[in-house]
Amino acid sequence: MISMSFLTGLFTFMAFVSGSALLVMVYLDNRKVRIDDGIAKFRRHIDALSPEARRSSVHHNNPEDRWSR
């Protein structure tokens, strides 16, 4: 009788933890802001710059150019 109660409690606890983990994963998957959105926003920003401003921005972010200074 005691082992049946223990198993019931264990499975209830495992079901609760699994359900909570599933809810967290669904929440994190459905967030509106994603890393790809930030990358796309950065590329749109770079594309909107004039060629002179783009040159200095790309030059600033290019690791090979940083070491040559």
Secondary structure, DSSP 8 states (H G I E B T S, - for coil): -HHHHHHHHHHHHHHHHHHHHHHHHHHHHT-S--HHHHHHHHHHHHHHS-HHHHHHHHHHH-HHHHHH-
